[in-house]
Amino acid sequence: MKRILLVLLFSCVCVCASADGNGDGPKMVFERTSHDFGDVKRKGGDVIAMFRFVNQGNVPLVIKKVHKSCSCMNVDYSRKPILPNEGGEIKIKYELHKVEPGIFNKVIQIYTNESKKVRLITIQGNSVDK
């Protein structure tokens, strides 16, 4: 009985390991995952960063949810599935007038159908009153 259980357990481990590493599913690959605005005028208007990505998987990629670390940001992205080998972009608009002057570092969390991975995008800079 123990031998049968060991064989079943070993088989399950092998199947899970091969399913995880065979490349099936979507794969979100970004050109870059961070942007530094440098010094920007707080009263000079909003700043925008574009983050482009490609689905290098073999099934459509779906962005399920995007969570931003601050209400001072607007995030725009395609709600349509991204087909294999096609690209998309995520547009981040940071509204400087809504925050105090100084150094900022903000994070955007991206939830997709890419298993349990959470993708992170960051923006940073220094908001100055000039």
C-alpha angles and dihedrals in degrees: 000000000000090000092054091050091049091050091049092048092048090049092051092050091050093048092048092048093050093046090052096050105038097090096242115147136034122321120196111206119182127205085220136348102205139049130194114204092188115204111353131177111252092214094039096092136262122320124220133206124188121207115196124198141175129217101233092176129095100245131053117284117226123194102217101180141352121207120196124200094221138034086225089081133073118203123201124186140149115277090199121094115265109229122225113286091010126112142225139179140227116214118206119194114192114200105211095185090066095063138056119262117269142070116334132192116180131182131209118197117207120201117195140162086267094116113267097326118129114203118213129208121185134196125190142171145124120277110209135185105229 
